[in-house]
Amino acid sequence: MDLNLLGGYASGEPGGQRTYHHTVLTGMIISLKAGLERIFAEGLDNVYARHAAAGRALQDGLEEMGLTLFA
């Protein structure tokens, strides 16, 4: 084990090189594959439309609560 590498990972110094010293989790790869399969099965246009509708519903609900959207 390279202790300098581990020290750089743990330090979190601004501008410092952060290195991940583990391999990627298999579950993350499988989840990414499953998510992409669902997107391709639904179709990108449908995914965009669903997300736009959900975003609009959220914004409308927040405004109904009296909150002002600024972004």
C-alpha positions as CSV (number, residue, x, y, z in Angstrom):
1,M,0.0,0.0,0.0
2,D,1.3,3.4,-0.9
3,L,0.7,5.5,2.3
4,N,1.3,8.8,0.3
5,L,-1.6,7.9,-1.9
6,L,-3.8,7.1,1.1
7,G,-2.7,10.4,2.8
8,G,-3.7,12.3,-0.3
9,Y,-7.0,10.6,-0.4
10,A,-7.8,11.4,3.2
11,S,-6.4,15.0,3.3
12,G,-9.1,16.6,1.1
13,E,-6.8,19.6,0.5
14,P,-8.2,22.2,-2.0
15,G,-6.7,21.6,-5.4
16,G,-5.2,18.3,-4.2
17,Q,-5.4,15.1,-6.1
18,R,-8.1,12.9,-4.6
19,T,-7.7,9.2,-5.5
20,Y,-10.2,6.5,-4.9
21,H,-8.3,3.5,-3.7
22,H,-11.0,0.8,-4.2
23,T,-12.4,-0.8,-7.2
24,V,-15.8,0.1,-8.5
25,L,-18.7,-1.8,-6.8
26,T,-20.3,-4.4,-9.0
27,G,-23.7,-3.3,-7.8
28,M,-23.1,0.2,-9.2
29,I,-22.3,-1.2,-12.6
30,I,-25.4,-3.5,-12.6
31,S,-27.6,-0.6,-11.5
32,L,-26.3,1.6,-14.2
33,K,-27.0,-1.1,-16.8
34,A,-30.5,-1.6,-15.5
35,G,-31.2,2.1,-15.5
36,L,-30.0,2.5,-19.0
37,E,-32.1,-0.5,-20.2
38,R,-35.2,1.1,-18.7
39,I,-34.5,4.4,-20.4
40,F,-33.9,2.8,-23.7
41,A,-37.1,0.7,-23.3
42,E,-39.2,3.7,-22.5
43,G,-37.6,5.9,-25.2
44,L,-35.7,9.1,-24.6
45,D,-38.5,11.4,-25.8
46,N,-40.8,9.8,-23.2
47,V,-38.2,10.1,-20.5
48,Y,-37.7,13.8,-21.3
49,A,-41.5,14.4,-21.3
50,R,-42.0,12.5,-18.0
51,H,-39.2,14.5,-16.3
52,A,-40.5,17.8,-17.7
53,A,-44.0,17.0,-16.3
54,A,-42.6,16.0,-12.9
55,G,-40.5,19.2,-12.8
56,R,-43.5,21.3,-13.7
57,A,-45.7,19.6,-11.1
58,L,-43.0,20.3,-8.5
59,Q,-42.6,23.9,-9.5
60,D,-46.4,24.4,-9.5
61,G,-46.7,22.8,-6.0
62,L,-44.0,24.9,-4.6
63,E,-45.6,28.1,-5.9
64,E,-48.9,27.0,-4.5
65,M,-47.2,26.8,-1.1
66,G,-46.3,30.5,-1.5
67,L,-42.6,29.9,-2.4
68,T,-40.9,32.0,-5.0
69,L,-38.8,30.2,-7.5
70,F,-35.6,32.1,-8.4
71,A,-33.6,29.6,-10.5
